[in-house]
């Protein structure tokens, strides 16, 4: 048995940059998570929506 040869010529593909690997160091970083239960006990509001009633007054007026 000899080496297998291709009868057709191999197509040359253009060089494409891997954008996922290029920007992986920028976005794939360790995150610090917040304990929501402890924050709620401390009095932190989930959605700081204090401005919402003021906005409704401005829209309706």
Order of alpha helices (4+ residues) and beta strands (2+ residues): alpha-alpha-alpha-alpha
